[in-house]
Amino acid sequence: MNTNKIQPQAAEIEDAIIGSIIYENEAFDLVSGMLKQEHFYKSSNALIYKACYNLATNNKPIDLLTVCTELKNNGDLEMAGGSYYISSLSNGIGSISNIETHAAILIQKYLLREMILLGSKIVKKGYEDTTDCFELIDYCGTQLNQLLNILEAKKAKKLNELSEEVLIDCFKSLTEDKPSGIPISINNLQKQTNGWKNGNLIILAARPAMGKTAVALDYAYHPAKNNIPVAFFSLEMTGKELAGRLMSKESGISSQKINNNLINTYELTALRNDCKTFKDLPLYIDDTPALSITRLRSKALRMKREFNIKMIIIDYLQLMDGANSKDNREQEISKISRGLKKLAKELDLPIIALSQLSRQVELRTNKKPQLSDLRDSGAIEQDADMVIFLLRPEYYEINSYLYGNEEINTQGLMIHIIAKFRGGVTGEVRNKWIGETTSIADWDNPF
């Protein structure tokens, strides 16, 4: 839709902000959390801001010479107006005390331009015969929510406000008899952690065949049964395989028989009846392979908006794609784990990421995993709020296990080893491993 009108903009303010960033040391820090390249209407200013952002990201100083050099290295100097234009931006600099207000004006102009663009798309779709009315309404709502998210920048809170929030959480826990975090089916683990906390990155790590996926499914399935929406990203197994495992858990029929289509007529009938509750479970499984952290974030934001998910589980971290092909694998994993932690805080929900352990466990007489066994990167340990290892001594033909002061038989034994717990107590929690249905239960469960 062409109205022959100039789009909303604030060119003088753009020039003043870019000039301040180049000539005032503190200016970039004041606006970097608000402004993005696309917020600038003038393409020259957008390129200059991009150069400033790149310099700051690489811990380099921002000044006229470094900005011009960065633009020249990227082949953008002439498109950005050349050295003369960039130096002329100093003419419009005023006090940087109002720079955040000026940045907010730019964002508002950008939002108005985006609204005009969205309106044009809606009008075009509305005239198309194939457009479904309700799909168009849903599209409008989704796009508007994305625009609103731009305005939702977190601000610092006073200590008094935060302490009041802590007291409210404690009061709710007492009066509502509910855990402060996402509930866990294993009672002893629930008591130890009081549930998975919002904003936390939890690493669940083990060697192959220890039952990581089965445990992760239980972590997802239990809150979903309590009507808490959960997103499960499976990079290794298909969605159908995971569904088969949960059907096995619910029905007691062997997961191997279900996934290999070996059940008889009687079992099929029982399976249908036992799994009727799945219809209402808010458990969303995405089996897209080789997800990057950027794509995961996009999918997670959409699920948060559409389904109001309260927890994310990723199976598993080492199968995610790195953001930069030039990085070695350790650098890639570091960026992925850091990205997951940032996403947990951004969405204000717990993220549980499964992780492989190195072969060092197999080479030791004592098979207990250690934090140094985390594969590919020490950054995983650093970024995680909690690290849990899984150990099934029976797998290594160990017949007895010292649990506390008690020597216990290892048949069907699984140990949750909490090796790191930021703000909590580390230790061990035992539970039962049910091999036939690849599921877990409380240790004192009669199964």
C-alpha positions as CSV (number, residue, x, y, z in Angstrom):
1,M,0.0,0.0,0.0
2,N,1.7,3.2,-1.2
3,T,0.5,6.5,0.4
4,N,3.4,8.6,-1.0
5,K,4.1,9.8,2.5
6,I,7.4,9.9,4.3
7,Q,7.6,7.2,6.9
8,P,7.9,8.1,10.6
9,Q,11.5,9.0,11.4
10,A,13.7,11.3,13.6
11,A,16.8,11.8,11.4
12,E,18.3,14.6,13.6
13,I,18.0,12.5,16.7
14,E,19.6,9.5,14.9
15,D,22.5,11.8,14.0
16,A,22.8,13.1,17.5
17,I,22.8,9.6,19.0
18,I,25.4,8.2,16.6
19,G,27.6,11.3,17.2
20,S,27.4,10.9,20.9
21,I,28.3,7.2,20.7
22,I,31.4,8.0,18.7
23,Y,32.5,11.1,20.7
24,E,31.3,10.3,24.2
25,N,32.7,7.3,26.1
26,E,29.6,6.4,28.1
27,A,27.0,6.9,25.4
28,F,27.1,3.4,23.9
29,D,26.7,1.7,27.3
30,L,23.6,3.8,28.0
31,V,21.7,2.8,24.8
32,S,23.2,-0.6,23.8
33,G,20.5,-2.4,25.8
34,M,17.8,-0.6,24.0
35,L,18.8,0.1,20.4
36,K,19.4,-2.3,17.5
37,Q,20.6,-1.7,14.0
38,E,17.1,-2.0,12.5
39,H,15.8,0.9,14.7
40,F,17.6,3.4,12.5
41,Y,15.8,4.8,9.5
42,K,18.9,6.1,7.8
43,S,20.8,3.2,6.3
44,S,24.1,5.1,6.9
45,N,23.4,5.5,10.6
46,A,22.4,1.8,10.8
47,L,25.7,0.7,9.4
48,I,27.7,3.0,11.7
49,Y,25.8,1.7,14.7
50,K,26.5,-1.9,13.6
51,A,30.2,-1.0,13.5
52,C,30.1,0.5,17.0
53,Y,28.3,-2.6,18.2
54,N,30.9,-4.9,16.7
55,L,33.7,-2.9,18.3
56,A,32.1,-3.0,21.7
57,T,31.4,-6.7,21.5
58,N,35.1,-7.3,20.8
59,N,36.1,-5.0,23.7
60,K,37.6,-2.4,21.3
61,P,37.3,1.4,21.9
62,I,34.8,3.4,19.9
63,D,36.0,6.6,18.3
64,L,36.2,8.2,14.9
65,L,39.2,6.3,13.7
66,T,38.1,2.8,15.0
67,V,34.6,3.2,13.6
68,C,35.9,4.3,10.2
69,T,38.4,1.4,10.2
70,E,35.7,-1.1,11.1
71,L,33.4,0.1,8.3
72,K,36.3,0.1,5.8
73,N,37.2,-3.5,6.8
74,N,33.6,-4.6,6.2
75,G,33.4,-2.7,2.9
76,D,30.7,-0.4,4.3
77,L,32.6,2.9,4.7
78,E,31.2,4.5,1.5
79,M,27.7,3.2,2.1
80,A,27.9,4.8,5.5
81,G,28.6,8.2,4.0
82,G,32.4,8.2,4.2
83,S,34.7,9.6,6.8
84,Y,33.5,13.2,6.3
85,Y,29.9,12.4,7.1
86,I,30.9,10.4,10.2
87,S,33.1,13.2,11.5
88,S,30.3,15.8,10.8
89,L,28.0,13.9,13.3
90,S,29.9,15.6,16.1
91,N,28.1,18.9,15.2
92,G,24.8,17.8,16.6
93,I,26.0,16.4,20.0
94,G,24.3,17.7,23.1
95,S,24.3,16.4,26.6
96,I,24.2,12.6,26.8
97,S,21.9,12.9,29.9
98,N,18.9,12.6,27.6
99,I,20.3,10.0,25.2
100,E,18.0,7.2,26.6
101,T,14.9,9.4,26.0
102,H,16.2,10.0,22.5
103,A,16.7,6.3,22.0
104,A,13.1,5.6,23.1
105,I,11.9,8.1,20.5
106,L,13.8,6.2,17.8
107,I,12.2,2.9,18.9
108,Q,8.8,4.5,18.8
109,K,9.4,5.7,15.2
110,Y,10.6,2.2,14.3
111,L,7.5,0.6,15.8
112,L,5.3,3.0,13.8
113,R,7.1,2.0,10.6
114,E,6.6,-1.6,11.5
115,M,2.9,-1.0,12.2
116,I,2.5,0.6,8.8
117,L,4.3,-2.4,7.2
118,L,2.1,-4.8,9.1
119,G,-1.0,-2.9,8.2
120,S,-0.1,-3.2,4.5
121,K,0.4,-6.9,4.8
122,I,-2.9,-7.4,6.6
123,V,-4.7,-5.4,3.9
124,K,-3.1,-7.4,1.2
125,K,-4.0,-10.7,2.9
126,G,-7.5,-9.5,3.5
127,Y,-8.1,-9.1,-0.2
128,E,-6.9,-12.6,-1.1
129,D,-9.6,-15.1,-1.7
130,T,-7.6,-17.9,0.0
131,T,-7.2,-16.1,3.3
132,D,-8.8,-17.7,6.3
133,C,-10.4,-15.0,8.5
134,F,-9.3,-16.6,11.8
135,E,-5.8,-17.4,10.6
136,L,-5.5,-13.7,9.7
137,I,-6.7,-12.6,13.1
138,D,-4.2,-15.0,14.7
139,Y,-1.4,-13.6,12.5
140,C,-2.3,-10.0,13.5
141,G,-2.1,-11.0,17.2
142,T,1.2,-12.8,16.9
143,Q,2.8,-9.9,15.0
144,L,1.6,-7.3,17.5
145,N,2.9,-9.4,20.4
146,Q,6.3,-9.5,18.7
147,L,6.3,-5.7,18.4
148,L,5.3,-5.3,22.1
149,N,8.2,-7.5,23.2
150,I,10.6,-4.9,21.9
151,L,9.3,-2.6,24.6
152,E,9.7,-5.1,27.4
153,A,13.2,-4.3,28.6
154,K,14.1,-5.4,32.1
155,K,14.8,-2.6,34.6
156,A,16.8,-2.7,37.8
157,K,14.7,-3.1,41.0
158,K,15.4,-1.8,44.5
159,L,16.4,-4.3,47.1
160,N,13.2,-3.7,49.0
161,E,11.1,-4.7,46.0
162,L,13.0,-7.9,45.5
163,S,12.9,-8.8,49.2
164,E,9.1,-8.4,49.1
165,E,8.9,-10.8,46.1
166,V,10.9,-13.4,48.1
167,L,8.5,-13.0,51.1
168,I,5.5,-13.4,48.8
169,D,7.0,-16.6,47.3
170,C,7.7,-18.0,50.8
171,F,4.1,-17.1,51.9
172,K,2.6,-18.8,48.9
173,S,4.7,-21.9,49.5
174,L,3.3,-22.1,53.1
175,T,-0.3,-21.3,52.3
176,E,-0.8,-23.1,49.0
177,D,1.3,-26.2,49.9
178,K,2.9,-26.0,46.5
179,P,6.6,-26.1,45.5
180,S,8.2,-22.8,44.5
181,G,9.4,-24.4,41.3
182,I,8.2,-26.8,38.6
183,P,7.3,-30.0,40.5
184,I,9.3,-33.2,40.3
185,S,7.9,-36.7,40.5
186,I,10.8,-38.2,42.6
187,N,9.8,-37.1,46.2
188,N,13.3,-37.0,47.6
189,L,14.6,-34.9,44.7
190,Q,11.6,-32.6,45.1
191,K,12.5,-32.2,48.8
192,Q,16.1,-31.5,48.0
193,T,15.4,-28.9,45.4
194,N,11.8,-27.7,46.0
195,G,11.3,-27.9,42.3
196,W,13.0,-26.5,39.2
197,K,13.4,-22.7,39.6
198,N,12.6,-20.1,37.0
199,G,15.6,-18.6,35.3
200,N,17.8,-21.6,36.1
201,L,19.9,-23.7,33.7
202,I,20.0,-27.3,34.9
203,I,22.4,-29.7,33.3
204,L,21.4,-33.4,33.5
205,A,24.5,-35.4,32.5
206,A,25.5,-39.1,32.2
207,R,27.2,-41.6,30.1
208,P,25.2,-43.4,27.3
209,A,22.7,-46.0,28.5
210,M,22.3,-44.4,31.9
211,G,18.7,-43.3,31.1
212,K,19.1,-39.6,30.5
213,T,16.2,-39.3,28.0
214,A,13.9,-41.5,30.2
215,V,14.6,-39.2,33.2
216,A,14.1,-36.1,31.2
217,L,10.8,-37.4,29.9
218,D,9.7,-37.9,33.5
219,Y,10.8,-34.4,34.3
220,A,8.5,-33.2,31.5
221,Y,5.6,-35.6,32.0
222,H,5.0,-35.0,35.7
223,P,4.4,-31.2,35.5
224,A,2.4,-31.7,32.3
225,K,0.1,-34.1,34.2
226,N,-0.4,-31.2,36.7
227,N,-1.4,-28.9,33.8
228,I,1.9,-27.1,33.6
229,P,2.9,-26.6,29.9
230,V,6.3,-28.0,29.0
231,A,8.4,-27.9,25.8
232,F,10.6,-30.8,25.0
233,F,13.2,-30.4,22.2
234,S,14.5,-33.7,21.1
235,L,17.6,-33.6,18.8
236,E,18.3,-37.3,19.1
237,M,15.0,-39.3,19.1
238,T,11.9,-38.7,17.0
239,G,8.7,-37.4,18.6
240,K,7.0,-40.8,17.9
241,E,9.8,-42.7,19.8
242,L,9.3,-40.3,22.8
243,A,5.6,-40.7,22.7
244,G,6.1,-44.5,22.7
245,R,8.2,-44.3,25.8
246,L,5.5,-42.2,27.6
247,M,2.8,-44.7,26.5
248,S,4.9,-47.5,27.9
249,K,5.3,-45.6,31.2
250,E,1.6,-45.0,31.4
251,S,0.5,-48.5,30.4
252,G,3.3,-50.7,31.7
253,I,3.7,-52.3,28.3
254,S,7.3,-52.7,27.2
255,S,8.5,-49.6,25.3
256,Q,10.5,-51.9,23.0
257,K,7.3,-53.7,22.0
258,I,5.4,-50.4,21.4
259,N,8.1,-48.7,19.4
260,N,8.7,-51.9,17.3
261,N,5.0,-52.4,16.7
262,L,5.0,-55.8,18.4
263,I,2.0,-55.5,20.7
264,N,-1.0,-57.8,20.4
265,T,-4.7,-56.9,20.1
266,Y,-5.3,-57.0,23.9
267,E,-2.3,-54.7,24.5
268,L,-3.4,-52.3,21.8
269,T,-6.9,-51.9,23.5
270,A,-5.3,-51.4,26.9
271,L,-2.9,-48.9,25.4
272,R,-5.7,-46.9,23.9
273,N,-7.5,-46.7,27.2
274,D,-4.5,-46.0,29.3
275,C,-3.3,-43.1,27.1
276,K,-6.6,-41.3,26.7
277,T,-5.4,-38.6,29.1
278,F,-2.7,-37.6,26.6
279,K,-5.3,-35.6,24.8
280,D,-5.3,-32.9,27.4
281,L,-1.6,-32.9,28.4
282,P,0.2,-29.6,27.7
283,L,3.4,-31.4,26.6
284,Y,4.8,-30.1,23.3
285,I,7.5,-32.1,21.6
286,D,9.7,-30.7,18.9
287,D,12.1,-33.1,17.2
288,T,13.8,-30.7,14.8
289,P,17.4,-32.0,14.4
290,A,20.5,-29.9,14.8
291,L,18.9,-26.8,16.3
292,S,21.0,-23.7,16.7
293,I,20.6,-21.5,19.8
294,T,19.1,-18.8,17.6
295,R,16.5,-21.2,16.2
296,L,15.8,-22.6,19.6
297,R,15.2,-19.2,21.0
298,S,12.8,-18.4,18.2
299,K,10.8,-21.6,18.7
300,A,10.8,-21.1,22.5
301,L,9.5,-17.5,22.2
302,R,6.7,-18.7,20.0
303,M,5.8,-21.6,22.4
304,K,5.9,-19.1,25.3
305,R,3.5,-16.8,23.5
306,E,1.1,-19.5,22.1
307,F,1.2,-22.1,24.9
308,N,2.6,-20.2,27.9
309,I,5.2,-22.9,28.5
310,K,6.7,-23.0,32.0
311,M,9.8,-25.2,31.4
312,I,12.0,-26.3,28.5
313,I,14.0,-29.5,28.2
314,I,16.6,-30.1,25.5
315,D,17.9,-33.6,24.6
316,Y,20.8,-33.0,24.2
317,L,23.2,-30.1,24.3
318,Q,26.1,-31.6,22.2
319,L,23.7,-32.2,19.3
320,M,23.0,-28.5,18.9
321,D,24.5,-26.5,16.1
322,G,27.1,-23.8,16.9
323,A,26.6,-20.3,15.7
324,N,29.9,-19.9,14.0
325,S,31.6,-22.6,11.8
326,K,35.0,-21.0,12.5
327,D,34.8,-21.9,16.2
328,N,36.2,-25.1,17.5
329,R,33.7,-27.5,19.3
330,E,34.6,-26.3,22.8
331,Q,33.9,-22.7,21.8
332,E,30.6,-23.7,20.2
333,I,29.5,-25.5,23.3
334,S,30.5,-22.6,25.4
335,K,28.3,-20.2,23.3
336,I,25.4,-22.7,23.4
337,S,25.5,-23.1,27.2
338,R,25.8,-19.4,27.7
339,G,22.9,-18.9,25.2
340,L,20.7,-21.4,27.2
341,K,21.4,-19.6,30.4
342,K,20.5,-16.2,28.9
343,L,17.3,-17.8,27.4
344,A,16.3,-19.2,30.8
345,K,16.5,-15.7,32.3
346,E,14.9,-14.0,29.4
347,L,11.8,-16.3,29.4
348,D,11.9,-16.6,33.2
349,L,11.6,-20.4,33.3
350,P,13.8,-23.4,34.0
351,I,15.8,-25.0,31.2
352,I,17.0,-28.5,31.6
353,A,19.7,-29.5,29.1
354,L,20.9,-33.0,28.8
355,S,24.7,-33.5,28.3
356,Q,27.1,-36.3,27.5
357,L,30.0,-37.1,29.8
358,S,33.5,-37.9,28.6
359,R,34.9,-41.4,28.6
360,Q,37.0,-40.7,31.7
361,V,34.2,-42.2,33.7
362,E,34.7,-45.6,32.1
363,L,38.4,-45.5,32.8
364,R,38.1,-45.1,36.5
365,T,37.4,-47.9,39.1
366,N,35.0,-45.5,40.8
367,K,32.2,-44.9,38.3
368,K,30.8,-41.8,40.0
369,P,30.8,-38.9,37.5
370,Q,32.7,-35.7,38.4
371,L,32.2,-32.1,37.2
372,S,35.5,-32.4,35.3
373,D,33.8,-35.2,33.2
374,L,31.4,-32.7,31.5
375,R,32.2,-33.1,27.8
376,D,33.5,-30.5,25.4
377,S,33.5,-27.5,27.7
378,G,34.1,-26.3,31.3
379,A,31.7,-23.4,30.4
380,I,28.8,-25.9,31.0
381,E,29.7,-26.2,34.7
382,Q,30.2,-22.4,34.9
383,D,26.9,-21.5,33.3
384,A,24.8,-24.1,35.0
385,D,22.8,-23.3,38.2
386,M,22.6,-27.0,38.9
387,V,24.4,-30.0,37.6
388,I,22.9,-33.5,38.1
389,F,24.7,-36.7,37.2
390,L,22.9,-40.0,36.7
391,L,24.5,-43.3,37.8
392,R,23.2,-46.9,37.6
393,P,25.8,-49.0,39.4
394,E,24.0,-52.2,38.1
395,Y,25.1,-51.3,34.6
396,Y,28.7,-51.5,35.6
397,E,28.0,-54.9,37.4
398,I,28.5,-53.2,40.8
399,N,26.4,-55.2,43.3
400,S,26.3,-52.9,46.3
401,Y,26.4,-49.2,46.7
402,L,27.2,-47.1,49.8
403,Y,24.2,-44.7,50.0
404,G,24.9,-42.4,53.0
405,N,25.9,-44.9,55.7
406,E,23.8,-47.7,54.2
407,E,25.1,-50.4,51.9
408,I,22.2,-51.1,49.4
409,N,21.6,-53.6,46.6
410,T,22.0,-52.0,43.2
411,Q,19.3,-54.0,41.4
412,G,17.0,-51.3,39.8
413,L,19.0,-48.5,41.5
414,M,19.5,-45.1,40.0
415,I,21.4,-42.4,41.7
416,H,20.8,-38.6,41.1
417,I,24.1,-37.0,42.1
418,I,23.6,-33.3,42.6
419,A,27.2,-32.1,42.0
420,K,26.5,-28.4,41.8
421,F,23.5,-26.5,43.2
422,R,23.8,-22.7,43.2
423,G,21.9,-21.6,46.3
424,G,21.2,-25.2,47.5
425,V,22.7,-28.3,49.0
426,T,24.5,-30.9,46.9
427,G,24.1,-34.6,47.6
428,E,22.7,-37.9,46.3
429,V,19.1,-39.0,45.8
430,R,18.1,-42.6,45.0
431,N,15.3,-43.7,42.8
432,K,14.1,-46.8,41.0
433,W,15.0,-47.6,37.4
434,I,12.3,-49.6,35.6
435,G,14.1,-51.0,32.5
436,E,11.1,-52.6,30.8
437,T,9.3,-49.3,30.4
438,T,12.4,-47.1,30.5
439,S,11.0,-45.0,33.3
440,I,11.8,-44.0,36.9
441,A,9.9,-44.0,40.2
442,D,10.4,-43.3,43.9
443,W,12.7,-45.9,45.5
444,D,10.0,-47.1,47.8
445,N,7.5,-47.4,44.9
446,P,6.0,-51.0,44.8
447,F,6.7,-51.4,41.0
